[in-house]
Amino acid sequence: MDHRQTDHDLSDMPAIRRWLLLAALVAIGCAYVGTFVFFVTHSEDFVERRFEEDAFRYACAHAPTMPIVFDLGPGRPDLERLGTGWNAPEPTGIWTSDEEASLMVCVPAGQDLSIDVAFHSFVARRHPEVTVELLANATPLARWDTRLGRDRVAERVPLPRAVVGDGRVKLTFRVDAPASPLSRRAGSDRRRLGVFVSRLAIEPGEAS
């Protein structure tokens, strides 16, 4: 092919046609990027929904009697209740890894309950403050602003019957800034850490 001829043809192309060609190429590129983003986003949504459905299926097939004390240690059956957003379990609890980490449970409907929770957040000199929220079925129940020297929480949080609904409850820990100790020069751990949940239970209680 004579490249000089091709260059000559392009230079002879009217300006409007060159702009139309450029616009078409840009449109194709944008469509490609949009399709890729759509695919990635919906793939993540699909995986998350699948995790939640499997966790709810297990939780409702193995609904324990009240109070419900979750054992989230290595190899324990309650790990089947977890959705996305968690690191691997440890003997004394489990770290969240993402901005949101969820757990599914089936409880008696029409009752006011409470959540007994204990955790500590990952804070360090270069990561001094972390905000943590606890939600049930997307309804905020509690919020804690943790910081260096005040990173441990042990509280009983009301879980009203209006939030319990039909008894299928998705508990979510929302952490504003999970980070790895390595990235904050606070250790060699490369995992993203949010909060370390050491105790989690659902008990009968009165909504306040």
C-alpha positions as CSV (number, residue, x, y, z in Angstrom):
1,M,0.0,0.0,0.0
2,D,1.3,3.5,-0.8
3,H,1.2,5.4,2.5
4,R,1.8,8.7,0.7
5,Q,-1.3,8.1,-1.3
6,T,-3.3,7.4,1.9
7,D,-2.0,10.5,3.6
8,H,-2.9,12.5,0.5
9,D,-6.5,11.0,0.5
10,L,-7.0,12.0,4.1
11,S,-5.7,15.5,3.5
12,D,-8.2,15.8,0.6
13,M,-11.1,14.6,2.8
14,P,-13.5,17.5,3.6
15,A,-13.2,18.8,7.2
16,I,-16.7,17.8,8.0
17,R,-16.0,14.2,7.0
18,R,-12.9,14.1,9.1
19,W,-14.8,15.4,12.1
20,L,-17.5,12.8,11.6
21,L,-14.9,10.0,11.3
22,L,-13.3,11.3,14.6
23,A,-16.7,11.5,16.3
24,A,-17.5,7.9,15.2
25,L,-14.2,6.6,16.6
26,V,-14.8,8.4,19.9
27,A,-18.3,7.1,20.1
28,I,-17.1,3.5,19.5
29,G,-14.4,4.0,22.2
30,C,-16.9,5.3,24.7
31,A,-19.3,2.5,23.9
32,Y,-16.5,0.0,24.5
33,V,-15.6,1.6,27.8
34,G,-19.2,1.8,28.9
35,T,-19.8,-1.8,28.0
36,F,-16.7,-2.9,30.0
37,V,-17.7,-0.8,33.1
38,F,-21.3,-2.2,32.9
39,F,-20.0,-5.7,32.7
40,V,-17.6,-5.3,35.6
41,T,-20.1,-3.6,37.8
42,H,-22.9,-6.0,37.1
43,S,-20.6,-9.0,37.5
44,E,-19.7,-7.7,41.0
45,D,-23.4,-7.1,41.8
46,F,-24.2,-10.6,40.6
47,V,-21.5,-12.2,42.8
48,E,-22.6,-10.2,45.8
49,R,-26.2,-11.2,45.3
50,R,-25.2,-14.8,44.8
51,F,-23.3,-14.7,48.1
52,E,-26.2,-13.1,49.9
53,E,-28.7,-15.6,48.5
54,D,-26.6,-18.6,49.5
55,A,-26.0,-17.1,53.0
56,F,-29.7,-16.5,53.5
57,R,-30.5,-20.0,52.2
58,Y,-28.2,-21.4,54.8
59,A,-29.3,-19.1,57.6
60,C,-33.0,-19.8,57.2
61,A,-32.4,-23.6,56.9
62,H,-30.3,-23.5,60.1
63,A,-32.2,-20.9,62.1
64,P,-31.1,-21.4,65.7
65,T,-33.1,-20.6,68.8
66,M,-32.7,-17.3,70.6
67,P,-30.2,-16.0,71.7
68,I,-28.1,-16.5,68.6
69,V,-24.4,-16.4,69.3
70,F,-22.3,-16.4,66.1
71,D,-19.1,-18.4,66.0
72,L,-17.0,-17.1,63.2
73,G,-13.8,-18.9,63.9
74,P,-12.0,-21.0,61.3
75,G,-14.0,-24.0,60.0
76,R,-17.2,-23.0,61.9
77,P,-20.6,-23.5,60.3
78,D,-21.6,-19.9,60.9
79,L,-19.1,-18.8,58.2
80,E,-21.8,-19.9,55.8
81,R,-23.9,-16.9,56.9
82,L,-21.3,-14.4,55.6
83,G,-21.8,-12.3,52.6
84,T,-19.0,-10.4,50.9
85,G,-16.4,-8.1,52.5
86,W,-14.6,-10.3,55.0
87,N,-11.0,-11.6,55.4
88,A,-10.3,-15.2,56.4
89,P,-11.4,-16.0,60.0
90,E,-9.0,-16.2,62.9
91,P,-9.4,-18.1,66.2
92,T,-10.8,-15.1,68.1
93,G,-12.8,-13.4,65.4
94,I,-12.8,-12.0,61.9
95,W,-11.6,-8.8,60.1
96,T,-13.8,-7.0,57.6
97,S,-11.9,-6.2,54.4
98,D,-14.1,-3.9,52.3
99,E,-16.2,-0.8,53.0
100,E,-19.1,-3.1,53.7
101,A,-19.2,-6.6,55.1
102,S,-22.4,-8.4,55.6
103,L,-23.9,-11.4,57.5
104,M,-27.3,-13.0,57.0
105,V,-29.6,-14.4,59.7
106,C,-33.2,-15.5,60.1
107,V,-34.8,-14.4,63.3
108,P,-38.4,-14.5,64.7
109,A,-40.5,-11.8,63.0
110,G,-42.6,-9.4,65.0
111,Q,-40.2,-9.0,68.0
112,D,-37.9,-6.3,69.2
113,L,-34.4,-7.7,69.5
114,S,-30.9,-6.5,70.3
115,I,-27.4,-7.0,68.9
116,D,-24.5,-7.6,71.3
117,V,-21.4,-6.6,69.5
118,A,-17.7,-6.2,70.3
119,F,-15.0,-5.1,67.8
120,H,-12.0,-3.0,67.4
121,S,-11.0,-1.0,64.4
122,F,-7.7,-0.9,62.6
123,V,-6.1,2.5,63.6
124,A,-2.5,3.5,63.5
125,R,-0.4,6.7,63.6
126,R,-0.9,7.2,59.8
127,H,-4.5,5.9,60.0
128,P,-5.8,7.5,63.2
129,E,-9.6,7.7,62.7
130,V,-12.1,5.2,61.4
131,T,-15.9,5.6,61.3
132,V,-18.0,2.4,61.7
133,E,-21.7,1.9,61.2
134,L,-23.9,-1.1,61.9
135,L,-26.9,-1.5,59.7
136,A,-29.7,-4.0,59.5
137,N,-31.6,-4.4,56.2
138,A,-30.0,-1.1,55.1
139,T,-31.3,0.7,58.2
140,P,-28.6,2.4,60.3
141,L,-28.6,1.2,63.9
142,A,-25.4,2.6,65.4
143,R,-22.4,4.7,64.5
144,W,-19.0,4.8,66.2
145,D,-16.1,7.3,65.5
146,T,-13.1,5.3,66.6
147,R,-9.6,6.6,66.9
148,L,-6.2,5.9,68.4
149,G,-6.7,5.0,72.0
150,R,-10.4,4.7,71.5
151,D,-10.6,1.9,69.0
152,R,-12.6,-0.7,71.0
153,V,-16.4,-1.0,71.1
154,A,-18.6,-3.3,73.2
155,E,-22.2,-2.4,73.1
156,R,-25.8,-3.7,73.0
157,V,-27.6,-2.2,70.0
158,P,-31.4,-2.2,69.7
159,L,-32.8,-4.1,66.6
160,P,-36.5,-2.9,66.4
161,R,-39.2,-5.2,65.0
162,A,-39.9,-2.8,62.2
163,V,-36.4,-3.4,60.9
164,V,-36.6,-7.1,61.4
165,G,-39.6,-7.3,59.1
166,D,-40.2,-10.9,57.9
167,G,-37.3,-12.2,59.9
168,R,-34.7,-12.2,57.1
169,V,-32.0,-9.8,58.4
170,K,-28.9,-8.6,56.6
171,L,-26.4,-7.2,59.1
172,T,-23.8,-4.9,57.6
173,F,-20.7,-3.4,59.0
174,R,-19.8,-0.2,57.1
175,V,-16.3,1.1,57.5
176,D,-15.3,4.4,55.9
177,A,-11.6,3.7,55.4
178,P,-10.3,0.1,55.5
179,A,-6.5,0.0,54.9
180,S,-3.6,-2.4,55.1
181,P,-1.1,-2.0,57.9
182,L,1.6,-2.3,55.3
183,S,0.3,0.8,53.4
184,R,0.2,2.8,56.7
185,R,3.7,1.7,57.8
186,A,2.1,-0.1,60.8
187,G,3.2,-3.6,60.1
188,S,3.8,-6.2,57.3
189,D,0.1,-7.3,56.9
190,R,-1.0,-6.6,53.3
191,R,-4.7,-7.3,54.0
192,R,-7.2,-4.4,54.0
193,L,-8.5,-4.2,57.6
194,G,-11.6,-2.5,58.8
195,V,-12.9,-3.8,62.1
196,F,-12.1,-7.1,63.9
197,V,-15.4,-8.6,65.1
198,S,-14.8,-10.6,68.3
199,R,-18.3,-11.0,69.5
200,L,-21.7,-10.9,67.7
201,A,-25.0,-12.1,69.1
202,I,-28.7,-11.4,68.6
203,E,-30.8,-11.5,71.7
204,P,-34.4,-10.7,72.8
205,G,-34.6,-7.0,73.7
206,E,-36.6,-3.9,73.7
207,A,-36.3,-1.2,71.1
208,S,-35.3,2.2,72.5
